[in-house]
Amino acid sequence: MADSAGQPQASAEARPGAGLGLEMDDRHFADWTQLLEDRTGLFIAPERRSFLVSGIRARMRETGCPSAREYYRQLTSGGVQAREWSLLIDRLTVHETCFFRHRASMHMVRDELVPAVLEKERGYLAWSVGCATGEEAYSLAMLIGGCVEAGGGEQYFGVTGTDISLPSLRQARQGVYINRRLGDIPQELQDRYCRPVSRTHFAITPQLRKRVCFAQLNLRDLGRAPMSSVNLIYCQNLLIYYDRDRRSAIVDRLAEFLRPGGVLILGSGELLDWRNPNMEKVRYPDTLAYRRTN
């Protein structure tokens, strides 16, 4: 429930959200999910109730909050810091990712999209939306960098990764990963863009890291996105956190950041029946993609 200003009401016994013992009843679950949706846009499905409970408990332990009722009160008070919201959302979203996670989409970028643009333009700009710990953004940078080098290395390229999670963005900026992640990177790209930093970890080379920047962004605040007129928007495994109507609204807004001819790549099955008058579906095996027509 929200007040006339659109702010969730935290008073009263009906708003404890907090009565979290071993279980969260339907009323408390509704309070928490409404609060999260109002403040962050995240949609928590009923089947993910236990995940919500464990995430809230984790933040309570980390903050030393004595009860879920008190933690709910803190979140709905005007003085709560954005950092606490970021850390809670970090607990409620899955950051498991890897390099070159969806091979078909990555092949489309390497074989079709980037070469076609570089034949006519002097550079290429890509945006990884929901970049988590950075593997997707660096994967795109490796592919684009390879195409640029194959063409003589004179063209500019850049990749921006955005995510709501501050801890994930810190790791992304460091560009250091455990060695087992190397198995996801083709050997040629390993040799060119990866360097060992210890017996257990490797790092993305500084030359590639300077082509990739990271910024915090809540998809509810797309008007603050730090880019415009990009060639590629890569947004996979992120829309699952939003309800159907909000998915369409987000993708409509993302499409506005594309330059004419730019391509939006989504996760397969995330938004199959989307329609936008400025976008057309791109046919490529096992990939859901749309191109801006004007």
C-alpha positions in Angstrom: 0.0 0.0 0.0 1.2 3.5 -0.8 0.3 6.9 0.5 -0.9 9.8 -1.7 2.7 10.6 -2.5 3.3 7.1 -3.8 5.5 6.1 -0.8 4.9 2.8 0.9 3.4 3.2 4.4 5.5 1.6 7.1 3.3 2.3 10.1 1.2 0.0 12.0 1.0 -3.5 12.7 -0.1 -4.4 9.2 3.3 -3.2 8.0 5.8 -5.2 9.9 6.9 -7.0 6.9 8.8 -8.1 9.6 7.2 -10.8 11.5 9.7 -13.1 9.9 10.2 -16.2 11.8 10.8 -19.3 10.0 8.1 -18.5 7.5 6.8 -15.4 5.8 3.0 -15.4 5.5 1.1 -14.0 2.5 0.5 -10.6 4.1 4.1 -10.0 4.9 5.2 -11.3 1.5 2.8 -8.9 -0.2 4.2 -6.0 1.9 7.8 -6.8 1.1 7.2 -7.4 -2.6 5.2 -4.2 -2.9 8.0 -2.2 -1.2 10.7 -3.7 -3.5 8.6 -3.1 -6.6 7.8 0.5 -5.6 11.5 1.4 -4.8 13.4 -0.7 -7.3 11.0 -2.1 -9.9 12.0 -5.7 -9.0 9.2 -8.3 -9.2 9.5 -11.2 -6.8 7.3 -14.1 -7.9 5.5 -16.1 -5.2 7.7 -19.1 -5.9 10.7 -17.1 -4.9 9.4 -16.4 -1.4 12.2 -18.4 0.3 14.8 -16.6 -1.7 13.4 -13.3 -0.5 13.4 -14.5 3.1 17.0 -15.6 3.0 18.1 -12.3 1.3 16.4 -10.2 4.0 17.8 -12.3 6.8 21.3 -12.0 5.4 21.1 -8.2 5.3 19.7 -8.2 8.9 22.6 -10.2 10.1 25.1 -7.9 8.3 23.6 -4.7 9.6 22.9 -6.1 13.1 19.3 -5.3 12.8 17.4 -7.0 15.7 14.2 -7.8 13.8 12.6 -7.8 10.4 10.0 -5.3 11.6 12.8 -2.9 12.4 14.6 -3.5 9.2 11.4 -2.8 7.2 11.0 0.4 9.2 14.5 1.5 8.3 14.0 0.8 4.6 10.8 2.8 4.5 12.2 5.8 6.5 13.4 8.8 4.6 16.9 8.6 6.0 17.9 5.1 4.6 20.9 5.4 2.4 20.9 4.3 -1.2 23.8 2.0 -0.4 21.6 -0.1 1.8 19.1 -0.5 -0.9 21.9 -1.5 -3.3 23.2 -4.1 -0.9 19.8 -5.6 -0.3 19.1 -5.8 -4.0 22.5 -7.5 -4.4 21.2 -10.2 -2.1 18.0 -10.6 -4.0 19.3 -10.9 -7.5 21.4 -13.7 -9.0 24.9 -12.6 -10.3 26.0 -16.0 -11.6 27.4 -15.4 -15.1 30.3 -16.3 -17.3 32.3 -15.2 -20.3 30.5 -15.8 -23.6 27.4 -17.1 -21.8 25.1 -17.3 -24.8 27.3 -18.5 -27.7 24.8 -18.0 -30.5 24.2 -14.3 -29.6 28.0 -13.7 -29.2 28.5 -15.3 -32.7 26.0 -12.9 -34.1 27.8 -10.0 -32.6 31.2 -11.2 -34.0 30.1 -12.4 -37.4 27.3 -10.2 -38.4 26.8 -7.0 -36.3 30.2 -5.6 -35.7 31.7 -6.2 -39.2 28.7 -4.6 -40.9 29.0 -1.4 -38.9 32.8 -1.2 -39.1 32.6 -1.4 -42.9 30.8 2.0 -42.9 31.6 3.7 -39.6 34.6 4.7 -37.6 33.6 3.1 -34.3 31.4 0.8 -32.4 29.6 1.4 -29.1 27.9 -1.4 -27.0 26.0 -1.4 -23.8 25.8 -4.5 -21.5 22.6 -4.0 -19.4 22.7 -5.9 -16.1 26.4 -6.7 -16.5 26.8 -8.3 -13.0 30.5 -8.9 -12.4 31.6 -7.8 -15.9 32.1 -11.0 -17.8 29.5 -10.1 -20.5 30.9 -6.6 -21.0 34.4 -7.9 -21.4 33.3 -10.7 -23.7 31.7 -8.1 -26.0 34.8 -5.9 -25.8 37.0 -8.9 -26.8 34.8 -9.6 -29.9 34.6 -6.0 -31.0 38.3 -5.5 -30.4 39.1 -8.5 -32.5 37.0 -7.1 -35.3 38.7 -3.7 -35.0 42.2 -5.3 -35.1 41.3 -7.4 -38.1 40.3 -4.2 -39.9 43.6 -2.5 -39.1 43.0 -1.3 -35.6 42.2 2.3 -36.5 38.6 2.4 -35.4 37.3 3.3 -31.9 35.2 1.1 -29.8 33.8 1.2 -26.3 31.6 -1.0 -24.0 29.6 0.3 -21.1 28.4 -2.1 -18.4 25.6 -1.1 -16.0 24.2 -2.9 -13.0 22.3 -2.1 -9.8 24.8 -4.0 -7.6 27.7 -2.0 -6.2 29.6 -5.1 -5.1 29.3 -6.6 -8.5 30.5 -3.4 -10.2 33.5 -3.2 -8.0 34.6 -6.7 -9.1 33.9 -5.8 -12.7 36.1 -2.7 -12.6 39.0 -4.8 -11.2 38.7 -7.3 -14.1 40.2 -10.1 -12.0 38.6 -13.6 -12.2 39.3 -17.1 -11.0 41.2 -19.3 -13.4 38.3 -21.8 -14.0 36.5 -18.9 -15.9 39.3 -19.1 -18.6 37.6 -22.3 -19.9 34.8 -20.1 -21.3 37.1 -17.9 -23.3 38.3 -19.0 -26.7 42.1 -19.7 -26.7 42.9 -16.9 -29.2 41.1 -14.4 -27.0 42.7 -15.7 -23.9 46.2 -15.2 -25.4 45.3 -11.6 -26.5 43.3 -10.3 -23.6 44.0 -12.3 -20.4 47.1 -12.3 -18.2 47.8 -14.4 -15.0 48.1 -12.5 -11.8 48.4 -15.4 -9.4 48.3 -19.2 -9.3 44.5 -19.0 -9.0 43.4 -15.8 -10.9 43.8 -14.0 -14.2 43.1 -10.4 -15.2 41.8 -8.7 -18.3 44.6 -6.7 -19.9 44.7 -3.0 -19.2 44.5 -2.3 -22.9 41.0 -3.9 -23.0 39.9 -2.7 -19.6 40.3 0.9 -20.8 37.7 0.3 -23.5 35.2 -0.8 -20.9 33.5 1.4 -18.2 31.0 0.5 -15.6 28.3 2.5 -13.9 25.5 1.8 -11.4 22.0 2.0 -12.9 18.6 1.0 -11.8 16.4 0.2 -14.8 13.7 2.4 -13.2 16.1 5.3 -13.9 16.9 4.8 -17.5 16.8 8.6 -18.0 20.1 8.7 -16.2 21.8 6.1 -18.4 25.3 7.4 -19.2 25.2 6.7 -23.0 23.2 7.4 -26.1 23.1 6.4 -29.8 24.8 3.0 -29.3 25.2 0.3 -31.9 24.4 -2.6 -29.6 22.4 -3.1 -26.5 22.9 -6.6 -24.9 20.3 -7.4 -22.3 20.0 -11.0 -21.3 18.8 -12.7 -18.1 17.7 -9.5 -16.6 14.0 -9.1 -17.6 13.1 -12.1 -15.5 13.1 -9.8 -12.5 10.2 -7.8 -13.8 6.6 -8.5 -14.6 5.3 -8.7 -18.2 4.1 -5.1 -18.5 7.3 -3.6 -17.0 9.4 -5.8 -19.3 7.8 -4.2 -22.4 8.2 -0.7 -20.9 11.9 -1.3 -20.2 12.6 -2.7 -23.7 10.7 0.2 -25.3 12.9 2.6 -23.4 16.1 0.7 -24.2 15.2 0.9 -27.9 15.4 4.7 -27.7 19.1 4.5 -26.9 19.9 2.8 -30.2 21.1 4.6 -33.3 19.3 3.8 -36.5 20.4 0.3 -37.5 21.4 -0.5 -33.9 20.5 -3.9 -32.5 19.0 -5.0 -29.2 19.7 -8.5 -28.1 17.5 -10.1 -25.4 17.5 -13.5 -23.7 15.7 -16.2 -25.6 12.2 -16.4 -24.4 12.2 -13.3 -22.2 9.9 -11.2 -24.4 8.8 -13.1 -27.5 5.7 -11.1 -28.5 7.2 -7.6 -28.2 6.2 -5.0 -30.8 7.6 -1.6 -31.4 7.0 0.6 -34.5 10.7 1.5 -34.7 12.1 -2.0 -34.4 12.1 -5.1 -36.6 13.0 -8.6 -35.6 16.4 -9.9 -36.7 16.6 -13.5 -37.9 19.5 -15.4 -36.5 19.7 -18.9 -35.1 18.9 -19.3 -31.4 19.0 -15.6 -30.8 16.3 -13.0 -30.0 17.3 -9.7 -31.5 15.6 -6.5 -32.9 17.0 -3.8 -35.1 16.1 -0.1 -35.0 14.7 0.9 -38.3 14.8 4.7 -37.9 
